């Protein structure tokens, strides 16, 4: 018993929370929609019918492997109703669309002291833009209709939520 406690204490002494990368995750808010539209600079730049509206928050530790895993998970999630109104069909099953919006605020830490969110976990703009473009490219490889927002722009997102069904995916 004493030996076990010593090992645990020694392990905790060597534990560096900053380098523990599984705590850093790409965050995707998925919203099942009947329709969605994105407007930037007073112009409609993307529109979809039935499908998923994705808000994606990147962190510096995100990479292509996480992107590919997430896309595979998203397009195969059984979150659309079948003929018996049970969530049993995937985006692929319904031939649905994706709208992909980069969202810098998703990784925000609201637990820090003070009343302003901390965005220190969010990827730097050049990293996030590269990851966003990789995410879009990987989605296009799936032969799914896709609409995208404009990275770094102020956008108006209009959507008709279906359900409501809102899910958070962290990878």
C-alpha positions as CSV (number, residue, x, y, z in Angstrom):
1,X,0.0,0.0,0.0
2,X,2.8,2.5,0.9
3,X,4.7,1.6,-2.3
4,X,1.6,2.3,-4.4
5,X,1.1,5.8,-2.9
6,X,4.8,6.6,-3.4
7,X,4.6,5.7,-7.1
8,X,1.5,7.8,-7.5
9,X,3.1,10.8,-5.8
10,X,6.2,10.5,-7.9
11,X,4.1,10.3,-11.1
12,X,2.2,13.4,-10.2
13,X,5.5,15.3,-9.5
14,X,6.7,14.5,-13.0
15,X,3.3,15.4,-14.6
16,X,3.4,18.5,-16.7
17,X,-0.1,19.8,-17.4
18,X,1.0,22.1,-20.2
19,X,2.4,19.2,-22.3
20,X,-0.6,17.0,-21.7
21,X,-2.0,17.3,-25.3
22,X,-5.1,15.2,-24.8
23,X,-6.5,18.2,-22.8
24,X,-6.1,20.3,-25.9
25,X,-8.8,19.5,-28.4
26,X,-10.4,20.6,-31.6
27,X,-14.0,21.5,-30.7
28,X,-16.9,21.2,-33.2
29,X,-20.4,22.3,-32.4
30,X,-22.7,20.3,-34.7
31,X,-26.2,21.6,-35.4
32,X,-28.7,19.6,-37.4
33,X,-30.4,22.1,-39.7
34,X,-33.2,22.2,-42.3
35,X,-31.5,25.2,-43.9
36,X,-28.5,27.4,-43.2
37,X,-27.0,30.5,-44.8
38,X,-23.8,32.4,-44.2
39,X,-23.5,36.1,-45.1
40,X,-20.2,38.1,-45.1
41,X,-19.7,41.7,-46.2
42,X,-23.5,41.9,-47.0
43,X,-23.2,39.0,-49.5
44,X,-24.5,35.5,-49.2
45,X,-21.4,33.3,-49.5
46,X,-22.9,29.9,-48.7
47,X,-26.2,28.1,-48.3
48,X,-27.3,24.6,-47.6
49,X,-30.5,22.6,-47.2
50,X,-30.9,19.7,-44.9
51,X,-27.7,18.8,-43.2
52,X,-25.2,19.9,-40.5
53,X,-24.0,23.4,-39.6
54,X,-20.5,23.0,-38.1
55,X,-18.8,25.6,-35.9
56,X,-15.2,24.6,-35.5
57,X,-12.7,26.0,-32.9
58,X,-9.1,25.0,-33.5
59,X,-6.2,24.8,-31.0
60,X,-2.5,24.8,-31.8
61,X,-2.2,21.0,-31.2
62,X,-4.8,20.2,-33.9
63,X,-3.6,18.3,-36.9
64,X,-4.7,16.4,-40.1
65,X,-5.3,13.2,-38.2
66,X,-7.8,14.9,-35.9
67,X,-9.4,16.5,-38.8
68,X,-9.8,13.2,-40.7
69,X,-11.1,11.4,-37.7
70,X,-13.6,14.2,-36.9
71,X,-15.0,14.3,-40.5
72,X,-15.4,10.5,-40.6
73,X,-17.2,10.7,-37.3
74,X,-19.5,13.6,-38.4
75,X,-20.6,12.2,-41.7
76,X,-21.4,8.8,-40.2
77,X,-23.2,10.0,-37.0
78,X,-26.7,8.5,-37.0
79,X,-28.5,11.7,-36.0
80,X,-31.1,12.1,-38.7
81,X,-34.6,10.5,-38.3
82,X,-35.6,7.4,-40.2
83,X,-39.2,6.5,-41.3
84,X,-40.0,5.7,-37.6
85,X,-38.7,9.1,-36.5
86,X,-35.7,7.5,-34.7
87,X,-32.2,9.0,-35.0
88,X,-30.9,6.2,-37.2
89,X,-29.6,7.8,-40.4
90,X,-26.3,9.6,-41.2
91,X,-25.5,12.7,-43.3
92,X,-24.4,10.3,-46.0
93,X,-27.7,8.3,-45.8
94,X,-29.8,11.4,-46.3
95,X,-27.5,12.9,-48.9
96,X,-27.2,16.0,-46.7
97,X,-25.0,19.0,-46.8
98,X,-22.3,20.6,-44.5
99,X,-21.8,24.2,-43.7
100,X,-18.4,24.8,-42.1
101,X,-17.8,27.9,-40.1
102,X,-14.5,28.7,-38.3
103,X,-15.2,29.9,-34.8
104,X,-12.3,31.4,-32.8
105,X,-14.5,31.6,-29.7
106,X,-15.2,27.9,-29.2
107,X,-12.1,27.0,-27.3
108,X,-12.5,30.0,-25.0
109,X,-12.0,29.4,-21.3
110,X,-14.8,30.8,-19.2
111,X,-13.4,29.5,-15.9
112,X,-10.5,32.0,-15.7
113,X,-10.9,34.7,-13.1
114,X,-12.7,37.8,-14.4
115,X,-15.6,38.4,-16.7
116,X,-13.9,38.3,-20.0
117,X,-13.4,35.0,-21.8
118,X,-9.8,33.9,-22.3
119,X,-8.9,32.9,-25.8
120,X,-5.4,31.6,-25.1
121,X,-6.4,28.1,-26.1
122,X,-7.5,29.2,-29.5
123,X,-5.0,28.5,-32.3
124,X,-3.1,31.5,-33.7
125,X,-4.8,32.9,-36.9
126,X,-2.2,31.5,-39.3
127,X,-2.5,28.0,-37.7
128,X,-6.3,28.1,-37.5
129,X,-6.6,29.2,-41.1
130,X,-4.4,26.4,-42.4
131,X,-6.4,23.8,-40.3
132,X,-9.7,25.3,-41.5
133,X,-8.6,25.0,-45.1
134,X,-7.4,21.4,-44.5
135,X,-10.8,20.6,-42.9
136,X,-12.6,22.0,-46.0
137,X,-10.4,20.1,-48.4
138,X,-10.9,16.8,-46.5
139,X,-14.7,17.4,-46.5
140,X,-14.6,17.9,-50.3
141,X,-13.0,14.5,-50.7
142,X,-16.1,13.0,-49.2
143,X,-18.3,14.1,-52.2
144,X,-20.6,16.0,-49.9
145,X,-22.2,19.3,-50.8
146,X,-20.4,21.9,-48.7
147,X,-20.7,25.6,-48.0
148,X,-18.1,27.5,-46.0
149,X,-17.7,30.8,-44.1
150,X,-15.0,33.3,-44.7
151,X,-12.1,32.7,-42.3
152,X,-11.6,35.6,-39.9
153,X,-14.6,37.6,-41.2
154,X,-17.5,38.9,-39.2
155,X,-20.4,36.7,-40.5
156,X,-24.1,36.5,-40.0
157,X,-25.2,32.9,-39.8
158,X,-28.9,32.1,-40.4
159,X,-30.2,28.6,-39.6
160,X,-33.4,26.7,-39.1
161,X,-32.5,24.2,-36.5
162,X,-34.0,20.7,-37.0
163,X,-35.0,19.2,-33.6
164,X,-33.2,20.9,-31.9
165,X,-30.2,18.6,-32.2
166,X,-27.0,20.2,-31.1
167,X,-23.9,18.1,-30.3
168,X,-20.3,18.9,-29.3
169,X,-17.5,16.8,-30.7
170,X,-14.1,17.2,-29.1
171,X,-11.0,15.5,-30.5
